[in-house]
Amino acid sequence: METSRQKKTPNGPKYPVPSRSLIMVGLMLTMALAAMDGTIVATAIPTIVRDLGGFSLFPWVFSIYLLVQAVMVPIYGKLADLYGRKPILLFGIIVFLVGSALSGLSQSMIELIVFRGIQGIGAAAIVPMSTTVISDLYTMQERAKMQGYLSSAWGIASMMGPALGGILVQYASWHWIFYINIPIGIGAFWVIGRYLQERVTLQAHSIDIGGAVLLLVGTGALIVGLLEGGVAWSWSAWPSLVIFTLSLSALVMFYVYEARTSEPILPVWVFRRRFIGLANLVSLIVGVISLGLSSYLPTFVQRGLGSTPLVAGFALGAMSVGWPLASALSGKLYLTRGFRTTALIGSGLMISASLVFLALSVHAAPWQAAAASLWMGAGLGLTSTPLLIAVQSSVPWNQRGVVTGSNLFTRTVGSAVGVAVFGTLVNGFLLGWLRHPPRSLSHQWPRHLTASELVSGTRLHSLSNHAAQYVRQGLYLSIHHVFWVLLAVSLFAALVEWALPAMSITSE
């Protein structure tokens, strides 16, 4: 516990309270970077598709960002345990800013996807290092409050993101949604570089390059197969068989390799410990839900419900309000009811929010979607934060980077797989919907109406009212498939949490 006016980190110097506060400001700025980037991009997708084309490729804008994070998060976690949190965090900020600047300069969907990958390399260091530094600076009793502050920064930035994104898209250019990261990143870099101090005993270590390559191949092939299956080729075609076989083989080899190497980036004991393994499985589900909703809710509100980008952004931003509020309150719950019970309450909220989304009709008001989004955010906050703190508290200092990395790794994998699965569902349904219009529209239906034009709205004005209504109904129905998946995985999360073993809460 903290004594007088100073706090000694487990592997670092004593920090006066003002220094800890300044470090928290820097960490909150770094979280704002990652949070704002996600919601701004999601809000601007219809406009980006209009300018750059390639609707079938747009899930890769999210998936490549998440894929490289999935690979890099455990690597950064291992490096942080070996060399300290500070250098990894500062490196991540620099790379993220470079990727942001390049993304803003993109002139094609392919360029944007490549530059988003660079952003992802930097973002992979930001979230896990920020949460790990908090576990170093504060006791378990303090962490829920501090994680709440961090989540609040995430929430405020996420809420501002849609508003800024909507304003920039409507009155300037979508390119500016990436440039906004630069001043925030510079401020975060200066504060952390100035005030965060560590004392780490450096030793000779080997970097697990083999494990990183196998992880990249395994997860990368999986995402490619999910995104392109049913679009570029049929599910039963030989490319699907080859890609999924490659993915499974690489992931099995990765597990075997990590069990034998001396310094693995993702030790197998992380998966074998029951509490950590099940908590990470829930984290994967959180990733599926959060990115699935972030990717398709703005399009649902804009094209399915016929609203504006700004209103769609606020509907998504509501989730980012509920999440930090619930995270901040989760400490009182888990300190009295336990980690497992708190997570189960969160899953209950996620299930009820999914049911509300499913009940939304094509004539629903945007505020109803926003209310469901707020409720879903509260469920995610009560589910993710307590389990992350529990995982961190179950290991000593020199393993916190690894377990934090493993938890966020599974969340990132869930996000990437979720976006891919949702993209497959939506793309597949829309292709069939566009190819088979009713006979009453056959004489006025454009021959080459694409999904990109459908989402961007560039040709809707040229259609009759009847045809435009058919298009709108198609988008509504396609994204409704996403809501069914949200319900299914929310129910699965509750089952996994029910199987969590009890974990005692002790003072550190």
C-alpha positions in Angstrom: 0.0 0.0 0.0 1.0 3.6 -0.5 2.8 5.3 2.4 3.1 9.0 3.1 3.3 10.8 -0.2 5.3 8.4 -2.3 4.8 5.1 -4.0 7.5 2.6 -4.8 7.0 0.6 -8.0 7.8 -3.1 -7.9 10.8 -2.6 -10.2 11.5 1.1 -10.2 12.1 4.3 -8.2 9.8 6.0 -5.6 7.4 8.3 -7.4 6.1 11.4 -5.6 2.3 11.7 -6.0 2.5 14.6 -8.5 4.8 12.6 -10.7 2.4 9.7 -10.7 -0.4 12.0 -11.7 1.7 13.4 -14.6 2.5 9.9 -15.7 -1.2 9.1 -15.7 -1.9 12.2 -17.9 0.7 10.8 -20.4 -0.9 7.4 -20.3 -4.3 8.8 -20.8 -3.1 10.7 -23.8 -1.6 7.6 -25.3 -4.9 5.8 -24.8 -6.7 8.7 -26.4 -4.6 8.1 -29.5 -5.7 4.5 -30.0 -9.3 5.2 -29.0 -10.0 8.2 -31.2 -8.4 6.5 -34.2 -10.8 3.6 -34.0 -14.0 5.5 -33.8 -13.0 8.2 -36.3 -12.1 5.6 -39.0 -15.3 3.7 -38.4 -17.4 6.8 -38.9 -15.6 7.8 -42.1 -15.7 4.4 -43.8 -18.7 5.2 -46.1 -16.9 8.4 -47.3 -13.6 6.6 -47.7 -15.3 3.9 -49.7 -16.8 6.6 -51.9 -13.4 8.2 -52.6 -11.2 5.2 -52.8 -13.6 2.4 -53.8 -13.1 -1.2 -52.8 -15.9 -2.0 -50.4 -14.9 -5.7 -50.4 -11.5 -4.5 -49.2 -12.6 -2.1 -46.5 -12.7 -4.8 -43.7 -8.9 -5.0 -44.2 -8.6 -1.4 -43.0 -9.6 -2.8 -39.6 -8.2 -6.3 -40.0 -4.6 -5.4 -41.0 -4.5 -2.9 -38.1 -5.6 -5.7 -35.7 -3.6 -8.5 -37.3 -0.2 -6.8 -36.8 -1.3 -5.9 -33.3 -2.1 -9.5 -32.6 1.4 -10.5 -33.5 3.2 -7.5 -31.9 1.3 -7.3 -28.6 2.9 -10.5 -27.1 6.3 -9.5 -28.5 6.1 -6.1 -26.8 4.8 -7.7 -23.6 7.9 -10.0 -23.5 10.3 -7.1 -24.3 8.7 -5.0 -21.6 9.4 -7.6 -19.0 13.0 -7.8 -20.2 13.9 -4.1 -20.9 11.2 -2.1 -19.2 7.9 -0.5 -20.2 9.1 3.0 -21.1 11.3 2.3 -24.2 8.6 0.1 -25.7 5.8 2.7 -25.1 7.8 5.5 -26.6 8.7 3.4 -29.6 5.1 2.6 -30.1 4.0 6.2 -30.0 6.5 7.2 -32.7 5.5 4.3 -35.1 1.9 5.1 -34.6 2.4 8.7 -35.5 4.3 7.8 -38.6 1.5 5.4 -39.6 -1.1 8.1 -39.0 0.7 10.6 -41.2 1.0 8.1 -44.0 -2.6 7.0 -43.7 -3.7 10.6 -44.1 -1.8 10.7 -47.4 -3.4 7.6 -48.8 -4.6 7.8 -52.4 -6.0 4.2 -52.7 -7.6 1.6 -50.5 -4.4 -0.6 -50.9 -2.2 2.3 -49.6 -4.6 2.9 -46.7 -4.5 -0.8 -45.7 -0.6 -0.8 -45.8 -0.3 2.4 -43.8 -2.9 1.2 -41.3 -0.7 -1.8 -40.8 2.1 0.5 -39.7 -0.3 2.2 -37.3 -1.1 -1.2 -35.9 2.6 -1.9 -35.2 2.7 1.3 -33.0 -0.8 0.8 -31.4 0.3 -2.7 -30.3 2.6 -1.1 -27.8 0.2 1.7 -26.6 -2.6 -0.2 -24.9 -0.8 -3.1 -23.2 2.1 -0.9 -22.0 -0.3 1.7 -20.6 -2.2 -0.8 -18.6 0.9 -2.6 -17.5 2.5 0.7 -16.2 -0.6 1.2 -14.1 -0.2 -2.2 -12.5 3.3 -1.2 -11.7 2.4 2.1 -10.1 -0.7 1.2 -8.1 -2.0 -1.5 -5.8 -4.9 -3.8 -6.6 -7.2 -1.6 -4.5 -6.1 1.5 -6.5 -6.1 -0.1 -9.9 -9.8 -0.2 -10.6 -10.0 3.6 -10.1 -6.9 4.2 -12.2 -8.1 1.8 -14.9 -11.3 3.8 -14.7 -9.4 7.0 -15.4 -7.6 5.3 -18.3 -10.9 3.9 -19.6 -12.4 7.4 -19.2 -9.7 8.8 -21.4 -10.5 6.1 -23.9 -14.2 6.9 -23.6 -13.9 10.6 -24.0 -11.6 10.3 -27.0 -13.9 7.7 -28.5 -16.9 10.0 -28.0 -15.0 12.9 -29.5 -13.8 10.7 -32.4 -17.2 10.3 -34.0 -18.0 14.0 -33.6 -14.7 15.1 -35.0 -14.9 12.5 -37.7 -18.4 13.6 -38.7 -17.3 17.2 -38.8 -14.2 16.5 -40.8 -16.0 14.2 -43.2 -18.8 16.7 -43.8 -16.8 19.9 -43.9 -13.2 19.1 -44.7 -11.7 15.7 -45.8 -11.5 12.3 -44.3 -7.7 12.5 -44.6 -7.7 14.8 -41.6 -9.0 12.1 -39.3 -5.5 10.7 -39.2 -3.6 14.0 -38.8 -5.5 14.7 -35.6 -3.4 12.0 -33.9 -0.1 13.9 -34.3 -0.4 16.7 -31.7 -1.8 14.3 -29.1 1.0 11.8 -29.7 3.7 14.5 -29.4 2.2 15.6 -26.0 2.0 12.0 -24.7 5.6 11.3 -25.9 7.0 14.3 -24.0 5.2 13.6 -20.7 6.1 10.0 -20.6 9.6 10.6 -21.7 10.1 13.2 -19.0 8.4 11.7 -15.9 8.4 7.9 -16.3 11.5 6.3 -14.7 12.5 2.7 -14.4 15.3 0.7 -13.0 15.7 -2.5 -15.0 18.6 -4.9 -14.7 19.6 -5.6 -18.3 20.7 -9.1 -19.2 21.5 -10.9 -22.5 18.3 -12.2 -24.0 17.2 -13.9 -27.2 14.2 -12.6 -29.2 11.7 -15.3 -30.2 11.7 -14.5 -34.0 10.6 -18.1 -34.9 7.5 -17.8 -32.7 6.7 -14.4 -34.1 6.9 -15.6 -37.7 4.7 -18.7 -36.9 2.1 -16.5 -35.1 2.1 -14.0 -38.1 1.6 -16.8 -40.6 -1.1 -18.6 -38.5 -3.2 -15.6 -37.7 -2.6 -13.9 -41.0 -3.8 -16.9 -43.0 -6.8 -17.2 -40.8 -7.9 -13.6 -41.4 -7.2 -13.9 -45.2 -9.3 -17.0 -45.4 -12.2 -15.5 -43.4 -12.2 -12.2 -45.4 -11.8 -13.7 -48.9 -13.8 -16.9 -48.5 -17.2 -16.5 -50.2 -16.0 -13.3 -51.9 -12.9 -14.0 -54.0 -13.6 -17.7 -54.1 -16.2 -20.1 -52.7 -15.8 -21.7 -49.3 -15.4 -25.1 -50.8 -12.7 -24.0 -53.3 -9.1 -25.2 -53.0 -7.8 -21.7 -51.9 -9.9 -21.9 -48.8 -8.7 -25.4 -48.0 -5.0 -24.4 -48.5 -5.3 -21.2 -46.5 -7.1 -22.7 -43.5 -4.8 -25.8 -43.5 -1.8 -23.4 -43.5 -3.3 -21.4 -40.6 -4.0 -24.5 -38.5 -0.6 -26.0 -39.2 1.2 -22.7 -38.3 -0.7 -22.2 -35.1 -0.1 -25.8 -33.9 3.6 -25.4 -34.8 3.6 -22.1 -32.8 2.2 -23.9 -29.7 4.8 -26.7 -29.9 7.6 -24.2 -30.6 6.7 -21.9 -27.7 6.7 -24.9 -25.4 10.3 -25.7 -26.3 12.0 -22.3 -26.8 13.9 -20.8 -23.8 12.3 -17.3 -24.0 8.9 -17.6 -25.8 7.0 -14.5 -26.7 3.8 -16.2 -25.5 4.6 -18.9 -22.9 2.3 -21.9 -23.0 1.7 -21.7 -19.2 -0.4 -18.6 -20.0 -2.9 -20.9 -21.7 -2.6 -23.7 -19.2 -3.5 -21.8 -16.1 -7.3 -22.1 -15.8 -8.1 -18.6 -14.7 -5.8 -16.8 -17.1 -6.9 -19.1 -20.0 -10.6 -18.6 -19.4 -10.2 -14.8 -18.8 -8.3 -14.5 -22.1 -11.1 -16.4 -23.8 -13.6 -13.8 -22.5 -11.2 -11.1 -23.7 -11.3 -12.6 -27.2 -15.1 -12.4 -27.1 -14.9 -8.7 -26.0 -12.8 -8.1 -29.0 -15.3 -9.7 -31.3 -18.2 -7.6 -29.9 -16.4 -4.2 -29.7 -14.9 -4.2 -33.2 -18.0 -5.8 -34.7 -20.2 -3.1 -33.4 -17.6 -0.3 -34.2 -17.2 -1.5 -37.7 -20.9 -1.8 -38.7 -23.0 0.3 -36.4 -22.2 3.6 -38.2 -23.1 2.1 -41.6 -26.3 0.6 -40.0 -27.3 4.1 -38.7 -26.3 6.0 -41.9 -27.6 3.6 -44.6 -29.9 1.3 -42.8 -31.7 4.0 -40.8 -31.0 6.9 -43.2 -29.2 9.2 -40.8 -26.1 11.4 -41.2 -22.4 10.6 -40.5 -22.4 12.8 -37.4 -25.5 11.2 -35.9 -24.0 7.7 -36.7 -20.8 8.8 -35.0 -22.7 9.7 -31.8 -24.5 6.4 -31.8 -21.2 4.6 -31.8 -19.7 7.0 -29.3 -22.4 6.0 -26.8 -20.6 2.7 -26.4 -17.4 4.6 -25.5 -19.3 6.4 -22.8 -20.8 3.3 -21.1 -17.5 1.4 -21.2 -15.3 3.7 -19.0 -18.1 4.5 -16.6 -18.7 0.8 -16.0 -14.9 0.3 -15.8 -14.6 2.9 -13.1 -17.4 1.4 -11.1 -16.2 -2.1 -11.5 -13.7 -1.7 -8.6 -16.4 -1.4 -6.0 -18.1 -4.5 -7.4 -15.2 -6.8 -7.7 -13.8 -5.8 -4.3 -17.1 -6.9 -2.7 -18.5 -9.5 -5.1 -15.4 -10.8 -6.7 -14.0 -10.8 -10.3 -16.2 -13.6 -11.6 -19.6 -12.2 -10.4 -18.7 -8.7 -11.8 -17.9 -10.2 -15.2 -21.2 -12.2 -15.2 -23.1 -9.0 -14.5 -21.3 -7.4 -17.5 -22.2 -10.3 -19.7 -25.9 -9.9 -18.7 -25.8 -6.4 -19.9 -24.1 -7.5 -23.2 -26.9 -10.0 -23.8 -29.7 -7.5 -23.1 -28.0 -4.9 -25.4 -27.8 -7.5 -28.2 -31.5 -8.2 -27.8 -32.2 -4.5 -28.1 -30.2 -4.3 -31.3 -32.1 -7.2 -32.8 -35.4 -5.5 -31.9 -34.5 -2.4 -33.9 -36.7 -2.1 -37.0 -35.8 -0.4 -40.3 -37.9 2.6 -39.0 -36.0 2.8 -35.6 -34.7 6.1 -34.4 -31.0 6.6 -34.2 -31.3 7.4 -30.4 -32.5 3.8 -29.9 -29.3 2.4 -31.5 -27.3 4.8 -29.3 -29.1 3.6 -26.2 -28.3 0.0 -27.0 -24.7 1.0 -27.8 -24.4 2.7 -24.4 -25.7 -0.4 -22.7 -23.3 -2.7 -24.6 -20.4 -0.4 -23.6 -21.4 -0.8 -19.9 -21.4 -4.6 -20.3 -18.0 -4.6 -21.9 -16.6 -2.4 -19.2 -17.8 -4.6 -16.4 -16.5 -7.7 -18.2 -13.1 -6.6 -19.5 -11.6 -4.5 -16.7 -12.1 -6.8 -13.7 -10.7 -9.8 -15.6 -7.7 -7.9 -16.8 -6.9 -6.7 -13.3 -7.4 -10.2 -12.0 -4.9 -11.6 -14.5 -2.3 -9.0 -13.7 -2.7 -9.6 -10.0 -2.2 -13.3 -10.3 1.5 -13.0 -11.3 4.7 -11.2 -10.1 6.1 -8.0 -11.8 8.4 -9.8 -14.2 5.4 -11.7 -15.7 2.8 -8.9 -15.8 3.9 -7.7 -19.3 3.4 -11.3 -20.6 0.0 -11.9 -19.1 -1.2 -8.4 -20.0 0.1 -9.0 -23.5 -1.7 -12.4 -23.7 -5.0 -10.9 -22.6 -4.8 -8.0 -25.1 -3.5 -10.4 -27.7 -6.6 -12.5 -27.5 -8.8 -9.4 -27.5 -7.0 -8.3 -30.7 -7.3 -11.7 -32.3 -11.0 -11.6 -31.4 -11.4 -8.2 -33.0 -9.6 -9.3 -36.2 -11.5 -12.5 -36.5 -14.8 -10.7 -35.6 -14.3 -8.1 -38.3 -13.4 -10.8 -40.8 -16.5 -13.0 -39.9 -18.8 -10.0 -40.0 -17.3 -8.8 -43.3 -18.0 -12.2 -44.8 -21.6 -12.2 -43.5 -22.4 -8.7 -44.7 -20.5 -9.0 -48.0 -22.1 -12.4 -48.8 -25.6 -11.2 -48.0 -25.3 -8.0 -50.0 -23.9 -9.7 -53.1 -26.9 -12.0 -53.2 -29.3 -9.1 -52.4 -27.9 -7.0 -55.3 -27.9 -9.8 -57.8 -31.5 -10.9 -57.2 -33.7 -7.9 -57.0 -37.5 -8.5 -57.2 -39.2 -8.6 -60.6 -41.0 -5.3 -59.9 -37.5 -3.6 -60.0 -36.0 -5.5 -62.9 -36.8 -2.8 -65.5 -35.2 0.0 -63.4 -32.4 -1.9 -61.6 -28.8 -0.8 -62.5 -26.8 -3.7 -63.9 -23.5 -2.8 -62.2 -24.6 -1.5 -58.8 -21.8 -2.5 -56.5 -21.6 -2.9 -52.7 -19.2 0.1 -52.6 -21.8 2.3 -54.2 -24.4 0.9 -51.9 -22.5 1.7 -48.7 -21.1 5.1 -49.9 -24.5 6.2 -51.2 -23.1 7.6 -54.4 -25.8 6.1 -56.6 -28.8 6.0 -54.3 -30.0 9.4 -55.5 -30.3 8.0 -59.1 -32.7 5.1 -58.0 -36.4 5.3 -57.7 -37.9 5.5 -54.2 -38.9 1.8 -54.5 -35.4 0.7 -55.5 -33.7 2.9 -52.8 -36.0 1.4 -50.2 -34.9 -2.1 -51.4 -31.3 -1.1 -51.1 -31.8 0.3 -47.6 -33.6 -2.9 -46.5 -30.7 -4.9 -47.8 -28.2 -3.0 -45.7 -30.5 -3.3 -42.7 -30.9 -7.1 -43.1 -27.2 -7.7 -43.8 -26.0 -5.9 -40.6 -28.8 -7.6 -38.6 -26.7 -10.7 -39.1 -24.0 -9.0 -37.1 -26.4 -8.4 -34.2 -27.3 -12.1 -34.1 -23.6 -13.0 -33.7 -23.3 -10.4 -30.9 -26.0 -12.2 -29.0 -24.5 -15.6 -29.6 -21.0 -14.6 -28.4 -22.4 -12.7 -25.4 -24.2 -15.9 -24.3 -20.9 -17.8 -24.8 -19.0 -15.2 -22.7 -21.5 -15.8 -19.8 -20.9 -19.6 -20.0 -17.1 -19.1 -19.9 -17.3 -16.7 -16.9 -19.5 -19.2 -15.1 -16.6 -21.7 -15.4 -14.0 -19.3 -13.9 -12.5 -20.5 -10.7 -12.7 -18.3 -7.6 -9.8 -15.9 -7.1 -9.1 -14.3 -3.7 -8.5 -10.6 -3.6 -5.5 -9.8 -1.4 -3.7 -6.6 -0.6 -0.4 -6.1 -2.4 
